[in-house]
Structure formats: structure tokens, C-alpha cells
Amino acid sequence: MITAVIIAVVVIAAAAVLFVGLRRARGGGRGLKHRFGPEYDHTVARHDGDVRAAEQELRERVRLHGSVKAEPLPPGARERYAAQWAGVQEQFVESPQQAVVEADALLARLARDRGFPDGERFDEQVAALSVHHAHSVHGYRKVHTATRGQAGTEEMREAMVEARRLFEALVAEHTVDSNRHGRQSTADRGHAPWALPRRHAKGSGTS
């Protein structure tokens, strides 16, 4: 009788532990999906649908980069960056490829100046940015991919348009964690000074 009671207690305790573990795992998955948004789906796709591996990677990103604090830009840097970005967009008309190369380098410098890992380690920098700007980091990734010279003009234009959202978040005087606020910037709502032409580059085609 005593042995049966002990076995029953052990079984009940094990079931309780398993139940709590499953609830935490499910809750953790929902939390990661809410926090990372489109970056969550991107990571799952990169792991060929392996949700467990993707979530493990995202948790590791949070562990490594969750404590990153945005550094203030030096005096005048905000204006310089805004002028440089405007110049890159103007350059896109004549040379889309060179424009995305310069936009990629500009975003890397800006992220570094805001306290994120150096852009020479692109994967690490994007991983850190994704923890704090998961809803806008994809444009930076697309611009970086476009620097390889295999994208058409329209694809590069779309990359630039998406990347400006991260640019605006990083250049803002008070950087806000864009994971908490899925709001579009004024540029994403069609603010005219940020508009890019669809196709005026000489000798360029779309893919």
C-alpha cells in the first residue's frame, strides 16, 4: 500500500512538472513570436521550419544582446547622417548599385555609433539589431544582400525603402524599441522627401 502511494505521488509530481514545462515552453514561444514579429518567421524559415532551433537561436540573441543600450549620437551627427542618407537616395537615380553599397555602409556606421556591434561583423550586428528593432531590421538585411550585385533596380529600390525604417529608428534623438511599437514612421506613410523613384537609372533593368 505504501509503495503504491509513493508511486502515485511520484507519477503525479512528474506529470505536474511536465505540464508546467510545456506551458512555459508554449508561453516562451508566443513571447518570442510577439517580440520578434517578422524576424521570428524569417528565423524559422532559415531553419527550414524547425521551430525549436529557431527559438533557441532567438533566445540566444536576447541573452547576448538584450542588454545593449542605445548610445547618444555626438552633436551634429544626426544632421550629418540625415544629409548622407538623402544623398544616397539622390544617387540611386543614376547609380542604384552604388547607392545600396553606400546605404549598407552608412547603416553599419550608424548602428555602431548607437552602441551595436561593429558592422564588419554583419551577422552579429544584425542579430543585435533584431533584438531591439525586429520589425525594421529586414530592410538592412535586404540592402546588404543587394550589395552583391545580383538584384535588379526595383528590388534595390524596395530594399532602400524598407531600410530607411531602421535608419529613422537609429537616427532618432530618443531611440525607441521598435519591437514594442509596430508603428510606421512618417517615411513609411509616404512622406515625400523620402520617396525613391521607381526607375530612372541609366542602363539599369529590373529582375
Secondary structure, 3 states (H helix, E strand, C coil): CHHHHHHHHHHHHHHHHHHHHHHHHHHHHHHHHHHHCHHHHHHHHHCCCCHHHHHHHHHHHHHHHCCCCCCCCCCCHHHHHHHHHHHHHHHHHHCHHHHHHHHHHHHHHHHHHCCCCCCCCHHHHHHHHHHHCCCCHHHHHHHHHHCCCCCCHHHHHHHHHHHHHHHHHHHCCCCCCCCCCCCCCCCCCCCHHHCCCCCCCCCCCCC
